Amino acid sequence: MPDCYSHPASLRDELQKELGTFPLFQFWGPGANIKSTQWIADASVLTDKNTIRLNVDLPSALDYCLQKFGPDFNLIANELKQIDV
């Protein structure tokens, strides 16, 4: 079942109420894409409104591109454009 971790635990329910279930299956491996990265970015914006310190890692959009396509950067142009918003 897709899910995410948060601290405090109540933050998970707040984020999923606003953003829907975390797209875990788009977070890593062959299914990694911008959908999970966008969810994390949106969650960070919502969380930032109520916090003093926030660390955000936007991993999934680029983490696996080179594993999928090899070292040809021309093949990840779409992923680079998606993250550069």
Secondary structure, 3 states (H helix, E strand, C coil): CCCCCCCCHHHHHHHHHHHCCCCHHHCCHHHCCHHHHHHHHHHHHHHHCCCCCCCCCCCHHHHCHHHHHCCCHHHHHHHHHHHCC
